[in-house]
Amino acid sequence: QKVVECAPARIHPGLRERITGCAVRLLLKCGYRGVGTVEFMVAGGLDDPASRFVFMEVNPRIQVEHTITEEVTDVDIVKIQLAIASGASLADLELPGGPMNSLAPLRGFAIQARISLAPGGKEVTSYREPEGEGVRVDAALYAGGQPSMHYDPLVGKLICFAAGEGDAAFQACRERTIAALDSYDISGVNTNKPTLRGILRHPEFINNEVLLSFMARHGALLASGAQLTPTPQGSKASADPASMRRQEISVTAPLEGTV
């Protein structure tokens, strides 16, 4: 499942327009009414407006990562979803894009880090969420709680926001997220906080070069909490996605269950 999500995606405006256009055409053809998510996967450089992309799926609901869209648009998507289901029209919603326009101006950059359980521990002995400007936590943990890994290991979402545009906003948000993770106290049970911290500090993440094979290649090292040597900004940390050879990999899901 997803581990770290960002909004807006750091892609070429031309590529964003092509992907968004496909999503709009698809939902118009379906007569779709409501909040939903259309997912695509890009094969090629994110800075190339002509990169190939493929359709993955439509989720006719909000998703776990709706929080970062809310932060960068200042729109309460849960409220909007309920209003549409109750019969509200686009004009009734008073979205920030203006009358009859669902597009909302972006006001910054947001990152969501999913806090998940890792093997080890049984009871939360102490719990304290990070606070401060641009920091939001949606979680279900508390001191004395005994969360189980035998259903879904996701127990919290750390969402951080930084105003501004471009790489400056991304870097400010990334640093704020790392600081919030450092001050997020969850004791008594193990979590994926070391992995999240490692992702946020990884050169491939910083340079916008993350591929689908990222966790298969780096997961064990990230989980160990090993310190990474930063790559100078703008330098290449990995091969160009467009030139990488085609391959199949197996990815182990961080989920236990009894059938």
N, C-alpha and C positions, 0 to 999 in steps of 0.2 A: 504494500500500500504506500501511499505518498508519505513522505517524512517531513520535508520542508517545502513550503509553497511561497511564491512571490507574486506581488501585483504592483504595477502592471508587468507583464512579461517583457523582458529586455530583448525585444526583437525589432527588426527594421520596420518602420511605419508602413512601407509598401506590403510587406509580408503580413502584418497585422490586418491591413485592409482586405487582403485576399481571403484570409482565414475568416474574418468577421463576416465578409460578404457571403461566403459559403454557409455559415451558420444561419444567417438571416434568411437566405433563400430556402434552406432546408425546412425551417420552422414555418415559413409562410406557406410552403407547399403542403405541409401537414395540417395547416389551420390551427397551429398550437396557440394556446392561451394560458398564460401563467408564467411563473418563474421557472427557469430551467438552465441546465448547463450543457453545452455542446463541446465535446473534447476532440482535439486533433493531435497528431504527432508529427513533428517536423523532421525530415530527413535531409540534413544539410546545414549550412551555416545559418545561424539566427540573424546575422547581419546581412544576409543576401535576400533581396526582395523577390528573387525568382526561385527560392528554395522549394523543393517538393514537400508536400505535406499530405497526410492521409487522415481520413475520418476514423474516429474510434467509437464514440457512443454518444447518446443523448440521455441525460438524467433528468426526468421531468419533476424536479424538485430542487431545493437548495442542497448544497453539499457541505461537507466539513469545512472546506476552505472558503465558504462564503464570507467569513470574517474579514479577510484581507480586501475583498472587493468592497465591503462596507466601509473599511477605513479609508480607502483611496477615493471613494465616490461620495462619502458622507450620506449614504442611503441605507436605511434599515431594511434589508432584504426580507427578513422574516415578516415584518409588518406589511411590506408590499405584497408578498405572496398571499397573506391572509386577506388583504384588501381585494386583490384580483379574484380570489376564490369566492368572495362575498359579492362580486358583481361590479367592482369598480372599473372604470374605463381608464385608458392611458391619461386622458385629460384630468380625471379625478385625482390621480396620484400626486400631482404637483412635483414631479421629479426635477432635479436641479438643471437638467438640460433645457427646460422651458416647455411651453405648451406643445403637446403632441410630439415631443421628442424624448425618447427614453435614454439617449446618450447623456452621460453625466461627465462633466469636466473632471479630470484627475487632479488631485490636490497634493500628491506626494507618492511615497513608496511604502509598501507594507510587506512584512515577512511573518509567516506563521510557522512555528516549530511545534510539531505534535509530540507531546510527552506521553511515552508509552512505558509499560512495565517491562522489566527484564527479569530473567530467572533469579530468584534469591530474595529472601525476606518474606514476611507474612503480614505484619501490622505496621501501619504508618505511626511512627513514634513522635515525629514532629513535622509540622507543615506550615510554611509561610510563603505566600505568593509575593512576587516582586511588584513594586509600585512605582509611580512616577509618570511624568509626561510621556505620552505616546506608548504606554504599556498597558496591555489588556490581557486578562487571563479568563478563559472559560474552562472550568475544571470541575471534577466531581470527587476530589480527594479531601481528606480532613484527618486530623490527628485522631488515632484510635480506629480508623477505618481499616478493613481487611480486604482490599481489592483482589480479585481473582484473575489469573491469566487464562482461565479456561473458557473465556468467552471472547472478549475483545480487549487487547492490552492497552488501547488508547484511554488515558485517564485525564488528559488535560490538553489545552491548546494555549500556547503563549503567542500572542499577537503584538507586534511592535510596529509603530508608524513613525515616519519622519517626513516632514513637509519639504517641498522643493521639487526639482526636476533632475532627470538624468542620473549620471553616475554619482554625483554628490549626494543625492537623496538616498540612493541605494546603499552607499558606504555608511552614511549616518544611521540608516535603519539597521544595517548589519551589525554595526558596533553596539547599537542600543539593544539588539536582541541578545548578543553575547553577554553584555553586562547584566541583562535581566535573567538570563540562564544562570549566571554565576551567583545571583542573589536569591534564586528560587530554591528554597530549602525543602527537600523531601527526604526524610530520614526513616529508616526501618525497612524500606523496600527498595529494590534496585530499579533504576529507570534508564532510559536511553539518553540521558543528558550528555554524557561524554560523546556519544555519536553525533548528536545535534551540534554541539560545540565544534567538533571536528569538521563537520560539513561546512559550517559558517566560516571557518578559517581556511578551508581548503582552496588552493590556487584555482582549481577547475571551477569551483563555485564563484569565486571572486571574479574570474575572467569570463564567466558566462559560457563555459565549455562543458557543462555536465551532460553526459550521455546516459542512455538506459543502463549501460553496464557499470555505472559509477559505484553502486553499492557492492556489486559482485567483486569489483577490483579493489575497493578501499574499505569495505565494511568492517573487516576484522581489525584493521589498524585504527580506524576511527573509534570503534567500541573500546579499544584498549586505552584510549585517552592520550596516545602518543602525540607529542608536539610536532607540528609540521613546520617546515621551513617555508616562509612566505615567498611566493614568486612575484617579482616586480610587476606592478600593474601594467597591463598592455602586452606583456610577453605571453607566449604560447605555453600552456602547461600540458597540453596533450595534442594528439593528432587532430587535424581538421576533420570534423564529423563527416563531411562529404567524401573524404578520401579513405575512411576506415573500411576494412574488408567486412563483408557480410559474415555473421556468425550467429550461432545459437548458444545461449547460456541458460543455466538453471539458477533461479534465484530463490533462496530459502525464505519463506514467509515467517516473520517473527510472531508466530501464533501457535498456541498449544490448544489441543481439544481432545475430548473423549467421545467416541462414537459407540 
